[in-house]
Amino acid sequence: MIEVRELSKRYGRATAVDNLSFTVRPGAVTGFLGPNGAGKSTTMRIVLGLDAPDTGEALVGGRRYATLRRPMSEVGALLDANAVHGGRSAYDHLLSLALTNGIGPARVREVLEQVGLSDVARKRAGKFSLGMKQRLGLAATLLGDPAVLLLDEPVNGLDPDGVRWIRELLRSLAADGRTVLVSSHLMSEMALTADRLIVIGRGRLIADTSVRELEARFQRGVFVRSPRALELTDALRNAGAEVVKESDEALSVHGMGVDGIGEIAAARSIPVYEVMPRSASLEEAYLELTADSVDYRAAR
Ligand SMILES: Nc1ncnc2c1ncn2[C@@H]1O[C@H](COP(=O)(O)OP(=O)(O)OP(=O)(O)O)[C@@H](O)[C@H]1O
């Protein structure tokens, strides 16, 4: 579990994180979203004890990072995939990390296998593509078999196969009961990977929600098609729904879900050909949520 409580951080006159509170629970992938400069990296650095907050605190498993006895076995973090010693082989890079944390070489081979780098383990990491460096960074993250994982933009630089692989890896790590926090500025990616979403803008919390709740919140009514649309309109209105006629057969219904519409139609034996909830895509929902928090926007 990760707990962020009333966290604030300024750099000079810029407020990076502004009284931010949220909890990331185990057993789910939680997407950490926000436009550029929203404060995601700063928050992650504070959770990892790499930066000190001005006020508030961040706890991992109920404790501050600095007080964890075996940090690598409790938290795995991938902040910058390029942070490897280019002259070392992938194996040596991981081995040096492992040995300084009381982890043996067998585990190094295991994580290399897990991220698909076994065949290039003896190659210099400096020669790796960004995608391979991301895999190596993930291997380092997994070395201590930690219960909490924090990953900053892990799909950057990965090809579609790599993106799918990382998505499945994160989901399986969460299914094992781990706490997984993944930052991204791509809602489309998070919609496929995450169960929960924490959205921030200008350092403040905008939404702390499940993907499903967000979809429901941005629902745009229900599309209904029936050959007896007029009759159905009366029945739905009598039951309190708002109904807009779209064509002779098609209606847009607001204030009532698909179940209610189905029951009313069935009770009157009105045939219905289509009943479809219309929601904004999560991408649209995200843009709407963060519209006031974007610093730089292209003219339209
Ligand atoms: N070390 C620093 N010194 C000065 N300002 C900083 C520093 N780190 C972050 N900032 C500022 O704090 C704000 C939040 O930055 P942060 O990198 O945390 O955002 P982010 O959500 O991770 O953005 P991105 O998606 O662009 O990586 C920005 O305005 C940034 O310029």
The ligand as a MOL file (V3000), in Angstrom:
LIG
                    3D

  0  0  0     0  0            999 V3000
M  V30 BEGIN CTAB
M  V30 COUNTS 31 33 0 0 0
M  V30 BEGIN ATOM
M  V30 1 N 14.0890 19.6460 -9.6180 0
M  V30 2 C 13.2130 20.5780 -10.0060 0
M  V30 3 N 13.5250 21.8890 -9.9960 0
M  V30 4 C 12.6440 22.8300 -10.3770 0
M  V30 5 N 11.3930 22.5550 -10.7950 0
M  V30 6 C 11.0160 21.2800 -10.8380 0
M  V30 7 C 11.9020 20.2180 -10.4510 0
M  V30 8 N 11.2300 19.0480 -10.6030 0
M  V30 9 C 9.9920 19.3560 -11.0540 0
M  V30 10 N 9.8660 20.6940 -11.2070 0
M  V30 11 C 8.6480 21.3990 -11.6470 0
M  V30 12 O 7.5570 20.8730 -10.9230 0
M  V30 13 C 6.4190 20.6640 -11.7530 0
M  V30 14 C 5.9950 19.2100 -11.7370 0
M  V30 15 O 6.9530 18.4210 -12.4410 0
M  V30 16 P 6.9360 16.8360 -12.5300 0
M  V30 17 O 8.1520 16.4290 -13.2990 0
M  V30 18 O 6.7370 16.2610 -11.1990 0
M  V30 19 O 5.6370 16.5930 -13.4030 0
M  V30 20 P 5.1840 15.3150 -14.2390 0
M  V30 21 O 3.7210 15.1860 -14.0010 0
M  V30 22 O 6.0380 14.1610 -13.9050 0
M  V30 23 O 5.4260 15.7930 -15.7230 0
M  V30 24 P 5.9070 14.9780 -17.0380 0
M  V30 25 O 4.7370 14.1680 -17.4950 0
M  V30 26 O 6.2130 16.1110 -17.9670 0
M  V30 27 O 7.1000 14.1750 -16.6490 0
M  V30 28 C 6.8160 21.1870 -13.1250 0
M  V30 29 O 6.3710 22.5130 -13.2390 0
M  V30 30 C 8.3220 21.1160 -13.1120 0
M  V30 31 O 8.8710 22.1000 -13.9520 0
M  V30 END ATOM
M  V30 BEGIN BOND
M  V30 1 1 1 2
M  V30 2 1 2 3
M  V30 3 2 2 7
M  V30 4 2 3 4
M  V30 5 1 4 5
M  V30 6 2 5 6
M  V30 7 1 6 7
M  V30 8 1 6 10
M  V30 9 1 7 8
M  V30 10 2 8 9
M  V30 11 1 9 10
M  V30 12 1 10 11
M  V30 13 1 11 12
M  V30 14 1 11 30
M  V30 15 1 12 13
M  V30 16 1 13 14
M  V30 17 1 13 28
M  V30 18 1 14 15
M  V30 19 1 15 16
M  V30 20 2 16 17
M  V30 21 1 16 18
M  V30 22 1 16 19
M  V30 23 1 19 20
M  V30 24 2 20 21
M  V30 25 1 20 22
M  V30 26 1 20 23
M  V30 27 1 23 24
M  V30 28 2 24 25
M  V30 29 1 24 26
M  V30 30 1 24 27
M  V30 31 1 28 29
M  V30 32 1 28 30
M  V30 33 1 30 31
M  V30 END BOND
M  V30 END CTAB
M  END
